[in-house]
Amino acid sequence: MKIPEDIDRLIEDMAQNLRRYLDKEDIQDPLMVGIHTGGVWIAQRLLPLVENSSPLGTLDISFYRDDFTRIGMNPQVKPSQLPFNIDDRHIVLVDDVLYTGRTIRAALNELFDYGRPATVTLVTLVDRPGRELPIQADIAGVRLDLKNDERIKLHGPDKLELCLTAVR
């Protein structure tokens, strides 16, 4: 399987697809929210490409994870920042890899603690099989058929790079 190397080109394609999607759905002035950390890096690049002048919101879903009691506290917890009211607004939620769906579930739980958005559009750089929850991306940069023992991780933030590893 070929792992894409030109992440900037993927993000440009995602921005074009997102603009078309928002036009088709007649969504005006959406608010963009990135999930720490990879989702924030992607959202930072997407925001100007979709010509959105709203500030970027960020979520750290560490306290919302359903495995929090098993894995403990993430030593790099960052505060979530939503510098806007999300009630009745259209949200573009951005993450780096969509795998089981549990990160997105946690992000939705946190978003709804801030208010009730009109819609949530999910954008992800990588969509891979292995869903445990019925969640799907509206926009995906690339779909990769990885094996159960393979993981893909986004490294950055300056130069974004996807790295594939085998889990033992």
N, C-alpha and C positions, 0 to 999 in steps of 0.2 A: 504494500500500500504506500502511496506517495503522500507524504506530509507536505502541505503547501509551505513554501519558503517566503513568498512575497506577501506578508501579512498586510502591508499597506494597500496593496492592490485588492486583496479580499475585502478590506474595510471600505474601500472606494466602491466596490460592487455592492456591498451591503447597504451603503448610503443611498445608491441609486434605487435599489430594491425597496428600501424603507420609504423614500420619497414617493415612489409609485404606490406603495401600499397605503400610505397616509392619504394620498390624493384619492385613491379608489374608495377608501372608507370615509372620505370627507372629514378628516381629522385636521383641525387647525391648531397651531401653536401647542404641540405636545410638550410635556415636561420630560426631560431625560434623566434617568436614575441608573447609575452603575453600581454593581455589586462588587465590594472589595474582594480582591484587588484587581484581578484581570478584567472584570467587567467595567471598572472605573477607567482603566487604561484604554479600553476600546471605546467607551463612551466619550472620553476626552477627544479622541480622533474623529468620531462620528459627528459630534455636535456641530462643528463648523461646516462639515461636508453636507449636512442637511439644512444648512443656513438657519439654524435655530439660535436665537439670541438669549434664550432663557439661561439662567445659571444651571450648572450641573448638580444634581443631587447624588448623594452617595449613601449606600447602605452597608453596614457591617452586620451580618446576620448571625454572628457567633452565639448570641443569647437566644436565638430563635431556632437553632438546630435541634432536631429531635434526638440527636446522639450526644448532646451536651453533657449529660450525666455520665456517659461512658468514656468520652474522649477528654473531658475536662476543658478548662479555659484555654482558648487560643492565646498564646503569649503576645500576639501582635494585634489585639483588638483595637479597632479604631472607632471613634464615635461616628454614628450615622449623621448625615447632614442633609436635611431637606429644606433649603432656603426659600420655600414657597409653600402655599397651601395646596394640598392635593385634592380637596373636595371637589367633585364634579369636573375634574380635569382629566385629560388624556395623558397617560403615562407610557413612556417607552422605557421598559426595563431591560438593561443590558448585562449580559454575563459572558464569560469566556467559553465555558464548556457546559453543554447540557447533556447530562448522563442519566442519573436516576430520577431527577426531578425534585429531589429533596431540598436542594439549595433554593430553587425557585419557590417551592412551597414556603420555606422559611422567609424568603424575601416578601412574598405576598402577605404573610402574616404580619410582618413588621410594617409594610406599607399601610395596611388597614388599621394599624394602631395609630397612624398619623391622620387618617381620614378615609373617605370613600371616593376613590377615583371613578370617573365615568367609564373608562376602559383602561386595560393594560395590554400593551403590545410587547411581546417577548422577542428580543433580538439576541442572538448568540453567535459567536465566532465559529464554534464547532458544535455540531449535533452528532451524537454517537448513539448507538443502540445500548439498551440496558435499563429502560425506563421501569421504575417501580411505582410511579404515580402517573396519572393520565394528564401529562403536561407536554405541550409541543411548542416549538418555536414558530413564530410568524415569519421571521426572517433569520436565515442561517447562512453564514459565510461558506461553510463547507460541511458536507455530511461524510463522516469517516466510519467505515465498518471495522471497528476494533474488536479484538478478542477480549474475553472476560478478564484475562490476566494482563491486559495492556492498559496503560493510563496515558493520557495526554495532558500536558500542562503548558500554560502560557508563561513565558519568562519575559520580563521587561523591567522598567517601563520605557526606557529610552528606545531601544531596538526590540521590537516584539518578535518573539520566536516561539514556535511550537516545538515541544520536545516529547518524544514518545519513550516510555519506559515499560519494562516488564515487571509485574508484581510477583514476588515469590511467596 
